[in-house]
Amino acid sequence: MKKIVFSALLGSLLLVACSKEEWGDSPGAEMPSAVFKLYSAGYDGGPTRSLTWEKSAYDKVFYYLVDEDGNLVEDIKSAYNPSSSEIYVEGLHAGSYRLLVLGVKGDESKDRATIHSLTNASDRWLTFPADLRKPLEAEYFYSQTPFTVERRQTAGGSQEVASLTEEVRQERIMGRIEFDFGFNNPYVRNAVVSKTLSLNEARFATTLSGDGNFGGESDGVINDLSLDRLAALNFMPVVGEAPLSGTVSLLTRNYRGESVEQSYTFSYGDLRPNYMGRVVTRVSHPEDRSGVMFLTGKAYAEGKHGKILQDGEPKEVYTDPGQRKFNTSEPLQLSLTDDGRLHARFYSPRDLGDVLIRVRVPALGDEYFDMAYFDTIPAFADFYGELPILQRDAVLRTETGRNVEVGKMDVSGLSGAAFKVVSGDDYWAKLQKIEHGWDVYWGLYGGNPDLPDGGPSGNWMGIRPVHCRESVAFFINFTYMIDIPEHEEILRENEDILYGNGGVDDKVTAENVLRQMRQKRTLQVGLVYPGNGVLGLGGGSVFGAYQQAWLRHYDDYYACEIMFHELGHVMGYSHSSSFTYGPWAQELMNHFYVDNLNLFPVDSSDYLHSPGNPNLYNP
């Protein structure tokens, strides 16, 4: 108990004040003689029980001072200071009192709550409608703090002494139920479509009086509730002794597009004020023993998998062909790591959806079986995932639809694994049409991308990841283009303008051009420094273009002319041919590429948004 002393003279001067004349946030020179500091208590019970109080941070606070008979005390001065969570009181006479406090966190209008004025502590203070039929969205805190003020004679005159608890503990008037689920397979947990709660008839208290008594009764109906967004629900206390009961329904999907709906009943008897309890549903699911890694969007995000060729990746990494290199006909690289994880690396500016990865392991026979399914493999993904078959016994589904039980394997049992990819995505269908892929990796050619100007070295500057990503887009499109019928047709129709290093009389057939374009090649791609008047470089295994060409190859004829000019050099042609400063590069190919971009796998610059990238060099 804390003793606070104030003079009778000061108290008498304040008797002229009304019931609750407010000081505002700062009481100023007239400091209060009784201070009540509000604290919100943590929930009792449950695994998340709070062992400490917190200073209250209410959106609204209502309070009354009543005497021992419950009548409101008049002619006092009081104020609530939200910054310190304190109620200040001045002007009390000797006697016994109670401080009644109602605090609200949240918006009580969403609960259709009504907060009434009190004339006596026994009056209704807070009411909810009988047909609310949903959990409470706001939190409601209540306290009733008794204290006394005594008059004592002293040598200097009379004094009044207030005796009260220093801290006011505010507790919630409702209880909270947390709904949780226990899964045997994490891929099932991340494949939940919906979780629904249906309560049996439940009647809750609908009123709270000033002196803390519950009353009223709801109509017994609670609408079905989605547990997808709300995992914890607040309710007023149950009327009667019957426990709260109902059904939790779970809808999940599997990687084959099938749905599974399950229902579990529960009974909960601990719904009481300021108490948090849990209802845990132990899920037994048909896919519990599945050996498939089902990577829903949620599961993929949970894994926090990396990406390649991202801004900030060290130049020592993205210019090392041992770490960054791909063939345009196989942009999705699949392998098993030495410790038995599936590694999927995707050289692509676009996401790929609906991806089933199958594997054939000699130790398990000649059939492919389903290993992993991705709702989406993100652009430039660098995925590593633990294989279920190395963690436990599993059921594998073969390519022919048989289910085979397999005991837990070790890494050595995966030796000789071969992969197969199945996808219904139109983008994958286009990637599969790239028959004559080129190997691509990246080089600095003496430049330094860590310097603001790229550290020019001769005609080169340091290529950065933003340019590398664009080169992936361009070479995927180019090697797709060389195999499509529309490209063959335009070459054959314009065979008369195709000539070699000997000039216009050195005729080159469309068939020979196609053979040269479809020849297996390896390119080290770089970024050309335009300060010397050179916009592109190419020949043999060297290919480079200046920054603007990498950015505008989608829609700019001149940018494409530079690209195809250098490709002409890669194919072995000089400036005397039609493949550099001639119609193949300057009219035929550059226009075909831009005008038919909608046909290509990377059909828009919007996938990469490179022109707005902050890591570009200044023009």
ABEGO torsion letter per residue (X at the ends): XBBBBBBAAAAAAAAABBABBBAEABAEABBBABBBBBBBBBBBEEAABBABBBBBBBABBBBBBBBAAGBBBBGBBBBBBAAAGBBBBBGBBBEBBBBBBBBBBEBAAAAGBBBBBBABAABBABBBBAAAGBBBABBBBBBBBBBBBBBBBBAAEBBBBBBBBABBBBBBABBBBBBBBBBABAAAAAABABBBBBBBBBBBBABBBAAGBBBEBBAGBBBBBBAAABABBBBBBBBEABBBBEBBBBBBBBAAGBBBBBBBBBBBAABBBGBBBBBBBBBBBAAAABABBBBBAAAAAAAGBBBBGBBGBBAAAAABAAABBBBAABABBBBBBAAGBBBBBBBBABBBBGBBBBBBBAAAEABBBBABBBABBBBGBBBBBBBAAAABBBBBBBAAGBBBBBBBBBAAAABGBBBBBBBABAAAAAAAABABBBBBBBBAGGBBAABAAGGBBEABBBBBAAAAAAAAAAAAAAAAAAABAAAAAAAAAAAAABBBAAEAABBBBAAAAAAAAABBBBBBBBBBBAAAGBABBBEEABBBBBAAAAAAAAABAAAAAAAAAAAAAAAGBBAABAABABAAAAAAAAAAAAAAAAABABABAAAAGAAABAABBBX
